[in-house]
């Protein structure tokens, strides 16, 4: 299988991890030898309820018995998509009331950018240095990391960059600006939280000049930071919020949500301003609905902060310089990329799945399922400590 994998399936790096999967359940992934691996990254923050959560599986099976794809997005009334959109509105601030469902978070980012330009009549988009919002041409254009962008230029024009957490840069937001788009917590840069009321200041500046504030909640959203949406931690309400990853419960989804007035601007002048064939797919929407219902009707959100405290308490070691992030969106910071690489790779050999962050080579990702147990956290942390103890 490995030869076919490398020959026929396109790769993202020259050296993929290459583990062949047999099945997955709860907090564990199993290889072809039925060897269990404790998943400390949840498919990179995507499997918020762990693997094959029974309520998600039941929702998918029930929907499969009714219908799958029947029409392009937005034409027919399909219950799973409508219920999901309403449930999102029920849990968001009042002005965030209408949702466009997409196939991925990146697609939702592109949709949000189009919405901002269409609604404001302006073209300038401002993003942050070291930002990551996806890899389509639109999302790549607002990536704040030139090394990853240069081979694909020219990209979308009229994009500017500011430094995250630098209030002095906010003067660059002007009446030419259609939108400022930020990750609520910077992901690829190393799980960097907004400090000193930064997001409140950004929102205030946007309001002053008539620009929209778009917050990318693809990673911090859906309960991962101790609130359903990460921005709830930082005294800020965006004009547009983008979600994905954990919303799908292991299925591919994205969404962008705004006011009714704003979202309706995409439906006319021109008509079909943003369209998709499979966005809002009933099976995917059913899985997301079951995921969101489970997260909002249990103690999982509150428990993320308890689990964060346990991880911080367990992972105390001279080689761990700090732990960035919030809730179950954490990054272990070590002295060198060599140490980070050893921990990630040796963890796999010891039955634990860890991963890297995009731009910060000294970081080790910890973003487990929200459903992970105390015993599983302690087991995974002990594996990490054992590896660190072995490093000379």
C-alpha positions in Angstrom: 0.0 0.0 0.0 2.8 2.4 0.8 4.1 2.2 -2.8 0.7 3.0 -4.2 0.2 5.8 -1.7 3.4 7.5 -2.8 3.0 6.8 -6.5 -0.7 7.6 -7.1 -1.8 9.9 -4.3 -0.4 13.4 -4.4 1.6 14.4 -1.3 2.0 17.6 0.5 5.6 17.0 1.6 8.5 14.7 0.4 8.3 12.8 3.7 4.8 12.0 4.9 4.4 10.0 8.1 2.9 7.2 6.1 1.0 5.3 8.8 -1.6 3.0 7.3 -4.9 3.2 9.2 -7.1 0.3 10.0 -9.7 2.0 12.1 -10.3 4.7 14.7 -12.4 4.9 17.8 -12.7 7.5 20.6 -9.3 9.0 21.3 -7.4 6.2 19.4 -6.3 5.5 15.9 -5.2 2.0 15.0 -2.7 0.9 12.3 -2.9 -2.2 10.1 -1.3 -4.2 12.9 -4.1 -3.1 15.3 -1.5 -1.1 17.2 -3.3 1.7 19.1 -2.1 5.3 19.0 -3.5 7.9 21.4 -4.5 10.9 19.3 -3.3 14.1 20.9 -4.1 16.3 17.8 -7.7 15.2 16.7 -6.9 15.2 13.0 -5.4 18.7 13.4 -8.2 20.1 15.6 -10.9 18.5 13.4 -12.3 15.6 15.3 -13.8 17.5 18.2 -15.8 14.5 19.5 -13.0 12.1 18.8 -13.2 9.3 16.2 -16.5 7.8 15.2 -18.6 9.4 17.9 -21.8 7.3 18.1 -24.2 10.3 17.8 -22.3 11.5 14.7 -22.4 8.0 13.2 -26.1 7.7 14.0 -26.9 11.0 12.4 -25.0 10.1 9.2 -26.7 6.7 8.9 -30.1 8.2 9.4 -29.5 10.8 6.8 -28.1 8.3 4.3 -31.4 6.4 4.6 -33.3 9.5 3.5 -31.3 11.3 0.8 -27.8 12.5 -0.1 -27.0 15.2 -2.7 -30.1 16.3 -4.5 -29.4 19.9 -5.7 -26.8 22.6 -5.7 -26.5 24.8 -2.6 -29.3 27.0 -1.6 -32.1 26.0 -4.0 -34.0 23.3 -2.0 -35.0 23.2 1.6 -32.9 20.5 3.2 -33.5 20.0 6.9 -30.0 19.2 8.1 -28.5 22.4 6.6 -31.4 24.6 7.8 -31.3 23.2 11.4 -27.5 23.5 11.5 -27.6 27.1 10.4 -30.3 28.0 12.9 -28.4 26.3 15.7 -25.3 28.3 14.9 -27.5 31.5 15.0 -29.0 30.5 18.3 -25.5 30.3 19.9 -24.0 33.4 18.2 -24.5 37.1 18.9 -27.7 38.5 17.4 -26.1 40.1 14.4 -24.5 36.8 13.3 -27.6 35.2 12.1 -27.2 33.9 8.6 -24.7 31.1 7.6 -23.3 30.0 4.3 -22.2 26.4 4.4 -19.2 25.3 2.4 -17.0 22.2 1.9 -14.0 23.4 3.9 -12.8 26.2 6.2 -10.6 27.5 3.4 -13.5 27.8 1.0 -15.4 29.7 3.7 -12.5 32.1 4.0 -12.7 32.8 0.3 -16.4 33.3 0.6 -16.0 35.7 3.5 -13.4 37.8 1.5 -15.8 38.0 -1.4 -18.6 39.0 0.9 -16.5 41.8 2.4 -15.7 43.2 -1.0 -19.2 42.9 -2.3 -20.9 44.4 0.8 -18.5 47.4 1.3 -17.7 48.2 -2.3 -14.0 48.3 -1.3 -11.2 46.1 -2.3 -8.4 46.2 0.3 -8.1 43.2 2.6 -5.8 43.4 5.7 -4.4 40.3 7.3 -1.7 39.6 9.8 1.9 38.6 9.5 2.3 34.9 10.1 -1.4 34.3 9.4 -2.7 31.1 8.0 -6.2 30.8 6.6 -5.8 28.1 4.0 -4.2 27.3 0.7 -6.6 28.3 -2.1 -5.5 31.3 -4.2 -7.7 33.6 -2.1 -6.6 32.2 1.3 -3.0 32.0 0.1 -3.1 35.7 -0.7 -3.8 36.6 2.9 -1.2 34.2 4.3 1.4 36.1 6.2 4.3 33.9 5.3 6.1 34.8 2.1 8.2 31.6 1.8 5.0 29.6 1.3 3.5 32.2 -1.1 6.3 33.2 -3.4 6.2 30.2 -5.9 2.5 30.9 -6.6 2.6 34.6 -7.3 0.9 36.7 -8.6 -1.9 36.4 -6.1 -5.0 38.4 -5.4 -4.1 42.2 -5.4 -4.8 44.8 -2.8 -3.8 42.8 0.3 -1.9 44.4 3.1 -0.5 43.1 6.3 -0.2 44.2 10.0 1.5 42.7 13.0 -0.7 40.7 15.2 -1.0 42.2 18.7 0.6 45.5 17.6 -1.9 48.3 18.2 0.3 50.8 16.4 -0.4 49.0 13.1 -4.1 49.7 13.4 -3.7 53.1 11.7 -3.1 51.1 8.5 -6.8 50.2 8.6 -8.5 53.0 6.6 -11.6 53.9 4.6 -10.1 52.0 1.7 -10.2 48.8 3.8 -13.0 46.3 3.0 -12.1 44.0 5.8 -9.5 43.0 8.4 -9.3 39.2 8.7 -7.6 37.7 11.7 -7.3 34.3 13.4 -8.8 34.7 16.8 -5.8 32.8 18.1 -2.9 32.6 15.6 -2.5 29.0 14.7 0.5 28.4 12.4 2.5 31.1 14.2 2.4 29.1 17.4 -1.0 29.4 19.1 -0.6 33.1 19.9 -3.5 34.7 21.8 -4.6 38.3 21.4 -3.2 40.4 24.2 -4.1 43.7 26.0 -7.6 43.9 24.4 -6.1 43.7 20.9 -9.2 42.3 19.2 -11.4 45.0 20.9 -9.1 47.6 19.5 -9.2 46.1 16.1 -13.0 46.1 16.1 -13.1 49.7 17.3 -10.9 50.8 14.5 -12.9 48.8 11.9 -16.1 50.5 13.2 -14.5 53.9 12.9 -13.6 53.5 9.2 -16.5 51.3 8.1 -14.4 48.2 7.5 -15.6 44.7 8.4 -13.9 42.5 11.0 -13.7 38.8 9.9 -12.5 36.4 12.6 -11.2 33.0 11.5 -12.5 30.5 14.1 -11.6 27.4 12.1 -9.3 26.1 14.8 -10.3 27.9 18.1 -14.1 27.6 17.4 -16.6 25.0 18.4 -15.7 24.6 22.0 -11.9 24.3 21.9 -11.0 27.3 24.1 -13.5 27.0 26.9 -16.2 29.0 25.0 -18.2 27.8 22.0 -16.4 30.5 19.9 -12.9 31.7 20.7 -13.8 35.4 20.3 -16.1 35.1 23.4 -12.9 35.1 25.5 -11.7 38.5 24.2 -14.5 41.0 24.4 -15.1 41.1 20.7 -17.9 40.4 18.2 -16.9 40.1 14.6 -18.9 41.2 11.6 -18.2 37.8 10.0 -17.2 34.6 11.7 -15.6 31.6 9.8 -15.8 28.1 11.2 -14.8 24.6 10.0 -12.7 21.7 11.3 -14.3 20.8 14.6 -17.8 21.7 13.4 -17.9 18.6 11.2 -17.2 16.0 13.9 -14.7 14.4 11.5 -16.5 15.3 8.3 -15.4 18.0 5.8 -17.2 21.3 6.4 -16.8 25.1 6.5 -19.1 28.0 7.2 -19.1 31.8 7.3 -21.8 33.6 9.2 -22.8 37.3 9.1 -25.9 39.5 9.4 -28.9 38.8 7.1 -28.4 42.1 5.3 -24.8 41.4 4.7 -25.2 37.8 3.5 -28.1 38.7 1.2 -25.7 40.9 -0.8 -24.2 37.8 -2.2 -27.5 36.6 -3.7 -28.2 39.5 -6.1 -26.4 42.0 -8.3 -25.0 39.7 -9.5 -27.2 36.6 -8.8 -25.1 33.6 -7.7 -22.4 35.8 -6.2 -21.1 32.8 -4.4 -22.1 29.2 -5.3 -21.1 25.7 -4.6 -22.4 22.3 -5.7 -21.8 20.3 -2.5 -21.8 23.0 0.2 -24.4 22.2 2.8 -24.4 18.5 1.8 -27.2 16.9 3.9 -25.0 14.1 5.2 -22.2 16.5 6.2 -24.7 18.9 7.7 -26.4 16.1 9.7 -23.0 15.1 11.1 -22.2 18.8 12.0 -25.6 19.2 13.6 -25.1 16.2 15.8 -21.6 17.5 16.7 -22.8 21.0 17.6 -25.8 19.6 19.6 -23.5 17.4 21.6 -21.0 20.1 22.3 -23.6 22.7 23.4 -25.7 20.3 25.5 -22.9 18.7 27.6 -20.1 19.9 29.8 -17.5 19.4 27.2 -16.8 23.1 26.7 -16.3 23.9 30.4 -14.2 20.7 30.7 -11.7 22.0 28.2 -10.3 24.4 30.7 -10.0 21.7 33.4 -8.2 19.5 30.8 -6.0 22.4 29.9 -5.0 22.8 33.6 -4.2 19.1 33.8 -2.0 19.2 30.7 -0.1 22.3 32.1 0.3 20.6 35.5 1.6 17.4 33.9 3.9 18.8 31.3 6.5 20.5 33.5 10.0 19.8 32.3 13.2 21.8 31.8 13.0 21.4 28.0 9.5 22.8 27.9 10.0 26.6 28.0 6.3 27.6 27.9 2.9 26.3 26.8 1.0 28.7 24.6 -2.6 28.7 23.7 -5.9 28.2 25.5 -8.2 25.3 26.4 -7.3 22.3 24.2 -5.5 24.4 21.6 -2.0 24.2 23.1 1.6 24.4 21.8 4.6 23.1 23.8 7.5 25.5 23.1 11.0 23.9 23.3 14.5 25.3 22.6 15.0 24.0 19.1 13.4 22.4 16.1 15.6 19.3 16.7 13.9 18.7 20.1 10.5 19.3 18.6 11.1 16.8 15.8 12.4 14.2 18.2 9.4 14.5 20.4 6.9 14.3 17.5 8.6 11.4 15.8 9.5 9.4 18.9 5.9 9.9 20.2 4.6 8.0 17.2 7.0 5.1 18.1 5.6 5.1 21.6 1.9 5.1 20.6 1.2 8.8 20.8 0.2 11.1 17.9 1.6 14.7 18.0 2.3 17.1 15.2 4.0 20.3 14.3 2.8 23.9 13.7 3.2 25.5 10.3 5.6 28.4 10.9 7.0 27.8 14.4 9.6 25.0 14.2 10.1 25.0 18.0 6.4 24.2 18.7 4.7 20.8 19.4 0.9 20.8 18.8 -1.5 19.4 21.4 -5.1 19.7 20.3 -6.8 16.5 21.3 -10.5 15.7 21.0 -12.7 17.6 23.5 -13.8 14.1 24.7 -10.4 13.0 25.8 -10.4 11.6 29.3 -8.2 12.5 32.4 -6.5 9.1 32.2 -5.8 9.5 28.5 -4.3 13.0 29.1 -2.1 11.6 31.9 -1.0 8.7 29.7 -0.1 11.0 26.7 1.7 13.5 28.9 3.8 10.7 30.5 4.9 9.6 27.1 6.0 13.1 26.2 7.9 13.4 29.5 9.6 10.1 29.0 10.8 11.2 25.5 12.1 14.5 26.9 13.9 12.7 29.7 15.7 10.6 27.0 17.0 13.7 25.1 20.6 14.5 26.1 
